[in-house]
């Protein structure tokens, strides 16, 4: 990837995953779904707080560190293996899982912050260097040094490296407000944020005062559910986590393109009907598809399924199509009553 391309993709919310890049709008954690907020620090204006300076001085008195282009060194694999056993990370069981199997590390300009205690590697972090930006990938440390905040220190070291290089932005990855595992990122100095429905970056504090996409989406679906109940349309609200795992545009078949949807539960031989709300286009979207697989019955996905909300739908569909769009939930609900819906589908499938 060209350094300038990395800068542009980071600004649009894309982030590295293995040997590819992707944009994450929602995540499923702790049997719930959450909005992600993309984050960055302006490297030319940030300043450390008193507590951050105190941490920096404390760590540098006891440890040494270096910043260098990434090398595939055995001591890093050893530290990561021990860390992963004690603090399992979703990013991968090995460093090779993080980078992907196509060995793209040098293409991404990957660098390493290496932290030593008496010449022994006790922690490290990885980041990709762009033309005017840094993308932080991960950090880890030996468990016996957990009380020294080495993971957070390595992020401060990445910030300093970027500022010394004259770069503009440091991207620590997405934050997930409400999930404790991501709170450390919110402590970074002068943090800015943007969600997929916002055009511009703004102070993270200001952004978090607004309603996040999850809240807005649920409000829209609750309004539709009220209208459906008035019209006697049998339905349930379900989560569709495969929306983020398997982007629908990459496959002939796949999930519908929303993280939470209203599923009509009346039998329909034309296919299954799902409705959600597109916050960017500001409209309800009703889809039809033929289910061809249900991944909740796959044994090798048992751990993944256990982390999802109980009312999650893990079906894959083919013959997917958009059957209605509407900005008004009351009008859409009348179209989704059994007879009007059946008549509409007959016309769509040219069965009259």
C-alpha positions in Angstrom: 0.0 0.0 0.0 1.3 3.5 -0.9 1.9 5.7 2.2 -0.5 8.4 0.9 -3.1 5.7 0.3 -2.9 4.7 3.9 -3.5 8.3 5.0 -6.6 8.6 2.8 -8.1 5.3 4.0 -7.5 6.1 7.6 -9.3 9.4 7.2 -12.3 7.5 5.9 -12.3 5.0 8.8 -10.6 2.1 7.2 -8.2 0.0 9.2 -5.8 -2.8 8.6 -7.0 -6.4 9.2 -4.3 -8.9 8.3 -3.3 -8.3 4.7 -6.4 -6.3 3.9 -8.2 -3.1 5.0 -11.8 -2.8 6.1 -14.2 -0.3 7.7 -15.9 -1.3 10.9 -19.2 0.4 11.8 -20.5 -1.9 14.6 -19.0 -4.7 16.7 -20.7 -7.5 18.6 -19.2 -7.9 22.1 -20.5 -9.2 25.5 -23.7 -10.5 23.9 -24.7 -7.0 22.6 -23.9 -4.8 19.6 -22.1 -1.5 19.8 -21.3 1.5 17.6 -17.6 2.0 16.8 -16.0 5.4 16.7 -13.0 6.0 14.6 -10.3 7.9 16.5 -7.2 9.9 15.8 -4.8 12.3 17.6 -3.4 15.5 15.9 0.3 15.0 16.4 1.1 18.6 16.0 -1.2 19.9 18.7 -1.4 17.2 21.4 0.2 17.5 24.8 0.5 14.9 27.5 -1.4 15.3 30.7 0.3 15.4 34.1 -0.5 11.8 34.7 0.7 10.8 31.3 4.0 12.6 31.8 4.4 10.9 35.2 3.8 7.5 33.6 6.3 8.3 30.8 9.0 9.3 33.4 8.3 6.3 35.6 8.6 3.7 32.7 11.7 5.3 31.2 13.5 5.2 34.5 13.0 1.4 34.8 12.9 0.3 31.1 14.6 1.2 27.8 12.9 1.2 24.4 13.7 1.5 20.7 11.6 2.2 17.6 12.6 0.5 14.4 11.3 -1.0 11.1 9.6 -4.4 11.8 11.8 -7.5 11.8 10.4 -11.0 12.2 12.3 -11.6 15.5 11.8 -14.7 17.7 11.6 -12.8 21.0 8.6 -10.9 19.7 6.8 -14.2 18.9 7.6 -15.5 22.4 6.3 -12.4 24.2 3.1 -12.4 22.0 2.5 -16.1 22.7 2.7 -15.7 26.4 0.6 -12.5 26.3 -2.0 -14.2 24.1 -2.3 -17.2 26.6 -3.1 -14.8 29.4 -5.0 -12.1 27.6 -6.6 -13.6 24.5 -6.8 -11.1 21.7 -9.4 -11.2 18.9 -6.7 -10.0 16.4 -5.1 -13.4 16.2 -3.4 -16.2 18.0 0.0 -15.5 16.4 1.7 -12.5 14.9 1.3 -14.1 11.5 -2.5 -14.0 12.1 -2.2 -10.2 12.7 -0.2 -9.6 9.5 -2.1 -12.1 7.4 -0.7 -15.0 5.5 0.5 -13.1 2.5 3.4 -11.4 4.4 2.3 -7.8 3.7 4.2 -6.2 6.6 6.8 -4.3 4.6 4.2 -3.1 2.1 2.4 -1.4 5.0 5.6 0.2 6.4 5.3 -1.7 9.7 7.5 -0.5 12.7 8.0 -1.8 16.2 8.3 -0.2 19.6 10.5 -2.6 21.6 10.6 -2.3 25.4 13.5 -3.9 27.4 14.2 -4.7 31.0 18.0 -5.4 31.4 18.3 -6.2 27.7 15.3 -8.6 27.7 12.3 -7.9 25.5 9.4 -7.5 27.9 6.9 -5.8 25.6 6.4 -4.3 22.2 3.8 -2.7 19.9 3.4 -2.6 16.1 2.3 0.3 13.9 2.1 1.1 10.2 3.9 4.2 9.0 2.1 6.3 6.2 3.2 9.4 4.5 1.6 11.7 7.1 0.1 9.3 9.6 0.6 6.4 11.9 -1.8 3.5 12.3 -1.3 1.7 15.6 -1.9 -2.1 15.3 -1.5 -3.7 18.7 0.6 -3.9 21.9 1.5 -6.7 24.3 3.8 -7.4 27.2 4.9 -10.2 29.6 2.2 -10.7 32.3 4.6 -10.1 35.2 4.9 -6.5 34.0 1.2 -5.9 33.8 1.3 -3.3 36.6 3.7 -1.0 34.6 1.2 0.1 31.9 3.6 -0.9 29.2 0.8 -1.2 26.6 -0.2 2.4 27.2 3.4 3.5 27.3 4.0 2.0 23.9 1.2 4.1 22.5 2.8 7.3 23.9 6.1 6.2 22.3 4.3 5.8 19.0 2.8 9.3 19.4 6.3 10.8 20.1 7.8 9.0 17.2 5.2 10.4 14.9 5.5 14.0 16.2 9.3 13.8 15.9 8.9 12.7 12.3 6.7 15.7 11.6 3.6 13.6 10.8 0.1 15.0 11.3 -2.1 12.2 12.7 -1.9 9.1 14.9 -4.8 6.6 14.5 -5.1 4.2 17.5 -8.0 2.2 15.9 -11.6 2.4 16.6 -13.1 3.0 20.1 -16.3 1.3 21.4 -18.0 3.6 23.9 -19.5 1.5 26.6 -17.1 -1.5 26.3 -14.5 -1.5 29.1 -11.8 -3.1 26.9 -11.6 0.0 24.7 -11.6 2.7 27.5 -7.8 3.1 27.5 -7.9 4.7 24.1 -10.3 7.4 25.3 -7.5 8.5 27.7 -5.2 9.5 24.8 -4.5 13.3 24.6 -6.6 15.6 22.4 -8.5 12.6 20.9 -10.7 13.2 17.9 -13.5 11.0 16.7 -15.8 10.3 13.8 -18.5 7.7 13.2 -19.7 6.4 9.8 -22.6 8.8 9.8 -20.4 11.9 10.5 -18.6 13.7 7.7 -16.0 15.5 9.8 -13.7 14.7 12.7 -14.4 16.5 16.0 -13.4 16.4 19.6 -14.1 12.9 21.0 -15.8 14.6 24.0 -18.2 16.5 21.8 -18.9 13.5 19.6 -19.8 11.3 22.6 -22.4 13.9 23.7 -24.3 13.0 20.5 -26.5 9.9 19.9 -24.3 7.2 18.4 -25.5 5.2 15.3 -26.6 2.2 17.5 -29.1 4.5 19.5 -30.4 6.1 16.3 -30.9 2.8 14.6 -32.8 1.2 17.5 -35.0 4.3 17.7 -36.0 3.9 14.1 -36.6 0.2 14.4 -38.8 0.7 17.5 -40.9 3.2 15.6 -41.3 0.7 12.7 -42.2 -2.1 15.2 -44.9 0.1 16.7 -46.4 0.6 13.2 -46.2 -3.1 12.4 -48.0 -4.0 15.6 -50.8 -1.6 14.7 -51.1 -3.2 11.3 -51.1 -6.8 12.7 -47.8 -7.7 11.0 -46.1 -10.5 12.9 -42.4 -9.8 13.4 -39.3 -9.9 15.7 -36.2 -7.8 16.0 -33.0 -9.8 15.3 -29.3 -9.0 15.2 -27.4 -9.9 12.1 -23.6 -10.0 13.1 -22.5 -11.6 9.8 -23.1 -8.1 8.3 -19.7 -7.1 9.6 -18.0 -10.5 9.3 -19.0 -11.2 5.7 -19.6 -7.9 3.8 -22.5 -8.7 1.5 -20.9 -7.1 -1.6 -18.1 -9.6 -1.7 -20.2 -12.7 -2.3 -22.9 -14.0 -4.6 -24.7 -14.9 -1.4 -24.3 -13.6 2.1 -26.0 -11.6 4.9 -28.2 -8.6 4.5 -26.4 -5.3 4.8 -27.5 -4.1 8.3 -26.5 -5.1 11.9 -30.0 -5.3 13.4 -33.2 -5.8 11.4 -36.9 -6.5 11.7 -37.7 -10.1 10.5 -41.2 -10.9 9.4 -42.2 -14.2 10.9 -45.3 -15.1 8.8 -44.5 -17.8 6.3 -43.8 -16.6 2.8 -42.9 -19.0 0.0 -41.2 -16.1 -1.9 -38.5 -15.8 0.7 -37.7 -14.3 4.1 -38.4 -10.6 4.6 -36.0 -8.4 6.6 -36.3 -4.6 7.2 -33.8 -2.1 8.6 -32.9 1.5 8.5 -30.1 3.1 6.5 -28.8 6.0 8.6 -26.7 7.4 5.7 -29.5 7.3 3.1 -32.1 8.1 5.8 -34.6 5.5 4.8 -36.1 2.1 5.7 -35.1 -0.7 3.4 -37.0 -4.0 3.1 -35.2 -7.0 1.7 -36.2 -10.5 0.5 -33.9 -13.5 0.2 -33.8 -17.3 0.1 -32.0 -18.8 3.1 -29.4 -21.4 2.1 -27.3 -21.9 5.3 -27.4 -21.2 9.0 -24.0 -20.8 10.6 -25.3 -21.0 14.2 -25.2 -24.8 13.7 -21.5 -24.8 12.7 -19.6 -26.4 15.6 -16.4 -24.5 14.8 -18.2 -21.3 15.4 -19.5 -22.2 18.9 -17.2 -19.7 20.6 -18.2 -16.9 18.2 -21.9 -17.6 18.6 -21.6 -17.6 22.5 -20.5 -13.9 22.4 -23.5 -12.8 20.3 -26.9 -11.6 21.5 -29.3 -14.5 21.9 -31.7 -13.2 19.2 -29.0 -13.3 16.5 -29.7 -14.5 13.0 -26.7 -16.2 11.3 -28.3 -17.2 8.1 -26.8 -16.7 4.6 -29.1 -15.8 1.7 -29.1 -15.9 -2.0 -31.5 -14.2 -4.4 -31.3 -11.2 -2.2 -33.2 -8.1 -3.3 -34.5 -4.8 -2.2 -38.3 -4.8 -2.3 -39.2 -1.5 -0.6 -37.7 1.7 0.4 -39.5 4.3 2.5 -38.9 7.2 4.7 -42.1 6.7 6.7 -42.6 3.7 9.0 -46.4 4.0 9.0 -46.7 3.9 5.2 -44.2 1.0 5.0 -46.1 -1.0 7.7 -49.2 -0.9 5.6 -47.3 -2.3 2.6 -46.0 -5.1 4.7 -49.4 -6.5 5.7 -49.8 -10.1 4.4 -52.1 -9.4 1.4 -50.4 -6.2 0.1 -47.0 -7.8 0.6 -48.0 -10.9 -1.3 -49.5 -8.9 -4.1 -46.4 -6.8 -4.4 -44.1 -9.9 -4.5 -46.3 -11.5 -7.2 -45.7 -8.4 -9.4 -42.0 -8.4 -8.6 -41.6 -12.0 -9.6 -44.0 -11.6 -12.5 -46.4 -14.3 -11.4 -49.6 -12.6 -12.6 
